[in-house]
Amino acid sequence: MPLHGVFKAALNGIHERGDGGFVFVKGDECGYLFPSELTGHAEARESLEEMLTDETARLRIYVLEERDNALHLLSYTREQVAKDMIEVDKWTPPSPTAPTAPRIEEVDT
């Protein structure tokens, strides 16, 4: 299972910018932001600032998604994201010399 781009953005953002941020998703784009960088949503910004300063926030990854003219907050444990990342790293592509399984292909007649 590939690691979703949102989680890559979170992990890269934490690594490059530090803790205390969240991933903001709008349409097909996402980025790691700090609450002070969220524009146009004063109430959400204040709530995020308060929430992300809590000590337990360091154990989670927060994703704020803007869709259908509303904001949706999602939360994932860092432990689960790390497990998913480790599972991805265990996958290796098949060897080019390995026998291939039989395939059935559709043919237009």
N, C-alpha and C positions, 0 to 999 in steps of 0.2 A: 504494500500500500504506500504510494508516494506521500511525502509530507506536504500537506496543503500549503499553498503560498502565504496564507494568512499567518500560519505558524512560523514559516521561514521569516516573514517580516518581523514577527515578535522576537524570535530568537536573535536575529541579526540586530534588531533595534536595541535589545537589552545588552548585547555584547558591545555594540558601537557607542551607544548613548547612555547606558546605565538603566537601573531600575526606576520605576515611578511613572512609566508610560503605558500606553495602550495602543492597540492597532485600530486605526480608523479605516473603515471600508465604505467606499462610495462607488457604486457601479462595479466595474471590473478592476478598479485600482484600490490599493491599500498602502498604508504607511504607518510607521511607528511615530506616535506623537506624545507630547506631554500635555496635560490638561490646559496649560496656559497657551498652547498653540492652537487650540480648537476655537475657531471663529464662528460667530453667528449662532451659537448655542450656549448662552450665558448660564442658564440653569443647569444644563448637562455638564458644563465645564466646572461649575462649583461642586456639583455632586461627585464628579470624578476626582477632583482635587482632594476632597474629604475622604473618599473611599480608598484612593491609592496611597494615602499616607498611613493607613492602618498597617500594622505589622503583618497581618495575615495576607495582605495584598501581594507580598513577595512570593507567596506559594501558588499564585494563580496568574494566568494570562487573560487579560481582558480584551474583548473585541467590541467596538462600537460600530454598528452598521447603520448607515442611513439608507432607508428604502421605504417606498410608499409614503413619502412625506413624513416619516417618523424615524426616531432613533431606537435601535434595538441593542441592548447590552447583553453580551454573551460572556461566559466565564469558563475557563478550562483549567484544570490543575496542571502545574508545570510538570509534575511527576508523570502524568499520562502522556503529555506531549513528548517528554524525553523518552518514554518507553516506545512510543510510535517511531521516533527518530532512530532509536537503536534497532528496532525491527527492520526499518528501511535499510539500514547499513548492513544487515545480515544477508540481504538479498544479493545474489551475484548473478550476472547474466549467464546463460548457458554457454558452454564451451563450443567453439565452432566445430570441434571434432566429435562432439557428442552426437549419438544417433538421434535423428528427429522423429517425432511421433507422426504417424500417418495423418494426413490432412484430407478433408473433403472440401472440394472447391465447387462452387456453383458455376455452371456453364450455361450461357444463353444459347437457346436452340432456335 
